[in-house]
């Protein structure tokens, strides 16, 4: 694949623009829609909406934890990153379009469909992220990763702005729709946006022409079974070999903790704002819009900061701010949107930095010949970490009857991640790439 080609990189980054409409809508509309519309007043089987929402995020993370590394390894073996990206992105988008068809009160059905859309979103991102080391060099990987996130924040923010306008117009009675109907349209539209712009991105991504040759014994099996066996075997083997690469392991461990906290904040904030703070759908969407548009500048700013002080110090600075955000969220007053808007500015700034730089720092320490496999691991650790934060949030909120003590639980995850990251030697981690043993690729026939 060509390195640092502007046209290809723009096409790659536009997938962030495409799928960010979904993930932003997921936090800004879907979570609050679930707690406020789908879940009956008084809860469901004794559980509150935000407890159920947090629990299903953990369940989805467990499912993805089991399957992502295998898919990543298979994609490298079959040289199928683009093909897998297309399949999961299209499937996720179509499921999202069908999500609003679930009727009020159908709590279990709604959560099952949400799980399907989440699997499509995260699985597609494994193969999208896997292109990053292929398209960049060490000198450009930070800026390109930041560019992808920056376009994603703008794309997601622009779409949610359109959804907000529709909801406001419906609330005033101008267009003859109820707020609930407008919210359903906004959710479905995110899937349409995802589908349309994915098509544009795929047209600019190069087709892969090489794959690792299958072992002789695999030729006697069905191709699908062979790929799954090989994929699982390579995943186990890579996990075993990774134990000898201390710096990469330390980074993964740090990322496991602080990403857990980040994903918990993103995943439960809509439900927290609706159920604990008592804010309206419009106020919650405005909050997410602030996050999105500030995150655009944050992603670019942290890319520049990383160029001056280094990627690791920039991430560490963002984690200190995240700890302050979690503490401040505990003290937010009920029924007042302005303090949440102010906090959203800080969230947006550090969100862009921690996501973009973590992806690029990891990408700079892995062998590019097996990038999809290693980004499969990256996704696995993301999903493994995302199990615990929402689970702790659900347990604490259910035990205390409030989301306020639960939101403080993320402080510990941020603090541990920050402490472990301090011990990572980035230069040693990058130098260790030459010690990985990757099978030679043969021409695809």
Protein Blocks (a to p, Z undefined) as FASTA:
>chain_A
ZZhifklmmmmmmmmmmmmmmmmmmmmmmmmmmmmmmpcghiaehiafklmmmmmmmmmm
mmmmmmmmmmmmmmmmnopmlmmmmmmmmmmmmmmmmmmmpcghilmlmmmmmmmmmmmm
mmmmmmmmmmmmmmpcfklmmmmmmmmmmmmmmmmmmmmmmmmmmmmmmmnomnopafkl
mmmmmmmmmmmmmmmmmmmmmmmpccdfbdcdddfklmmpcfklmmmmmmmmmmmmmmmm
mmmmmklmmmmmmmmmmmmmmmmmmmmmmmmmmmmnopafklmmmmmmmmmmmmmmmmmm
mmmmmmmnojklmmmmmmmmmmmmmmmmmmpcehiaklmmmmmmmmmmmmmmmmmmmmmm
mmmmccfklmmmmmmmmmmmmmmmmmmmmmmmmmmmmmnopaklmmmmmmmmmmmmmmmm
mmpcfklmmmmmmmpccddddddZZ
